[in-house]
Amino acid sequence: MSLAIAMTTTHRQPSTIDRALVTLRSAGFDETVHVFAEPETELARLAGDRMHVHVNKRRRGCFGNWKKALKWLVKHTSASWLLILQDDAIWLPGSAVRLRSQMDVCRDRRTGLLSPYASCMVVKEGYMEGANTDGWKECRAGWDFWGALAFCLKRDAAKELLQHRRFAKHAGTQQVDAVVAASMLELDRPSFVHLPSLVDHIGVTSTIGNGDSEWGRRGHRFGERQS
């Protein structure tokens, strides 16, 4: 299954994108990363192999930048899956194989998105069955979904999402996680998260101003030995 990757970024102190990119490679992803940067981003650190930087002419905010990245991947790539990352997402080494395995499982299914990141809050609230076992779990959190750190969408789902009223009409600069997950529910496209979380959140602040130390924003059991 082919994969195209984008990462959204903005000015952040301390910066996290270097670590995010290093762990992305250690996870096993070798595709070109298309970085979508807000105008005030320090670009010197973004130079590197298998990277292409797109700089916004105006500030778009978290949601606007994510939407731009998705549109660009749909228009300019032919990949069957589209992975959009945030710049404060770190990966468990070798975990790409688990995402690619689920991409293959969902090849012929009407799937919405795969999230290798599972927040502690989503697990706690009971939005999925079998949360006490490892593996990919269908998650029906919808508007209550926490964290768009790593959303992997099927190409056909991405096209439907771009046309869906909730997503297309969203005027806010935030709430990527809630808007995308709720739209997938309305499109009758199941979303799946991986337990334990393959991704963790390391930003000092989240996109809505929550501190990194907030329990609910951390990856559920991130780094634990998996069965």
N, C-alpha and C positions, 0 to 999 in steps of 0.2 A: 504494500500500500504506500503510495507516495504522500509526502508530507511537505508543506510549506510553513515557514516559521516567521512570525513577526514579534517584536518586543516594543512596548510603549515606554517612553522615559521622559523625564523632566528634570529640572534642577532639584537636587536633593542633597541635604547635608545631614550626616555624612553620605557620600555616594555609595550605592550598592550594586550598580550595574556591572562592575568588573567581576565581582564575586558571582553574580547571577549568571554571567556568560561562562565563567570557568566551570561552574557546576553543571550548566547545561551540556557542555562538551563532555564532562566526566560522566554524565548520565548516559551518554551514548548517541547524542544527536550531532550529526556532522553536516546538516543542511546549512545553506546560507541563511543568516539571520537578518531580516529587514527591520532596522531600528527606526521607529517613528518618534522623533524628538520634538519637544516643544521649543519655541524660539530661544529661551534663556538657558538651554542645556549646554553644559560644558562638553564640547564635541571632541576635544583632543583625545580623551580617554576612549572614544568609540572607534578609533582606527584599529583595524585588525583584519586578519584573513577570514574569508567567508562571511563578510558583513557588508551591508549596504545601508547607508544612513539617509533617511528622508527627513528634512527639517521643515516643520510647519511654518508658513509665512505669518500666521497669527496664532495666538494661544487658543487651543481648542478645549482644554480641560480633559479630565480623565475619560469621560464617555465619548466626547468628540474625537479624541485621538484614537481610542479603541475602534470606533466606528470607521474612521479613515483607514486604519490598518486592515480591517476586515474587507472593506470595499476594494482596497488595493490588491489583496491576495486573491480575491475572487476574479478580479479583472485581469491581472497580470501573471497569474500562475495557472497551471492545469492540475495541480495536486488534488488528490481525492480527499485529503484531510488538511485542515488549516489550524495551526496552533498559534494562539496569541498569548504572549506572556507579559507580565509586568516586571519592572526592573528591580524588584525587591523579592523575587522568588528564587529560592535555591533548591537544588535537586539532590536526591539520594543517588550516590554513584551507581551506575549500571541500570538505572530504573527505566531507561528508554524501552527496553525489551517488554516491560509490562504494559506500557502504553501501546506499543505496536501490536502486541498480542490482542488487546481489546479492539483495536482498530480492525484487525482481521476478523474477529468474532462478529463485529457489527457491520461487516462489509455489505451484506444484503438486507440489513434491518433498517427500519425507519428510526434511526437514532438521531438525537439532537446533539448533545455534546458529551465529551468525556472530560472529567476534571481530576487530574492526578493529585490535585490539592483538595484535602478534606479538612475543613475547619472543625475545631473541637465543638463549636456551637451547633453546627448542623448535625453532628453525631448525637450530641446531648439531647437535642429537641425531638429526636425520634422520627426523622423524615424518611428513614429507610429501614427495611427489614434486614435482619442478619448482621446488625452493627457490631455484634460480639465476635464475628469471624472475619478472616482476611479475604481480600479480593475486591472485585468491582461490584458495587451495589447501586441499584437504581435509587435515585434520590428525587423526591417530589417536594422539595422545599419551596420551589417557585420563588415568590417575592421575598421569602425569608432566607434565600440562599446567601451564604457568607463567603465572599472572596472570589474574585475573578483573576487570581494569580496565574492560572494556567488553564485556559479553555481551549479544547481541541474539538473543532466542529467538522462534521461531514460537509463536503462541498454543497450538496443539495440542500442540507439544513441551513447553511450559511446564506444561500440565495433566498430561501423562504424567510429567514430572519430579517434580511434587509428590506423585504416587502411587507413585513408584519406591522400592523398599525401601532402596537405598543412600542416597538423598537424604533420604527421610523419617525414617530411623533414625539419621542422623548426629548424634552427640551433642557433637561438638567445637565450639569457637567459631571455628575457622579452616578453611582448606582448601576454600574455595568453588570455586576453580579446579579442583582435582583431583576433588572429589566430583561437580561438575556435568559435567565432561568425561568422566569414567569412566561416569557414569550414561547419558550420551548414547550412548556406545559400546555399552553393554549394551542400550539401547533400539533399537539399530540405526538411529540417527539421525546421519548424518554432520555433523561440525563443520568449519567453514572459517575460516581466518585470512587476513588480507590482507598481502601483501608488496609494497613495504615497509610497515612498520607505520604506520598512520594515527594511532596514539595512542602517547604516551610516558608513562612513570611518573616523577613528580617528587617523590614523598613522601620525606622524610628517612629514614623507615623503612617497610618493607612491613608487611603484616598479620602476618607471621611473624617480624618483627624483623630482616630483611635490610636493609642500608643501600642508599640510593638509588644509590650509586656502584657497587654490584655489577653487573658486566657483564650477567649473565643477566636482570636485571630491566628493562633498558632496552628500548625499542621497537627492533626490528631495522631498521636503516637509516632510522630516523625522520627525516623532513625532507629526504630525498634526492629528487632529481628523478625523477618516475615516467614510465614509458613509456605 
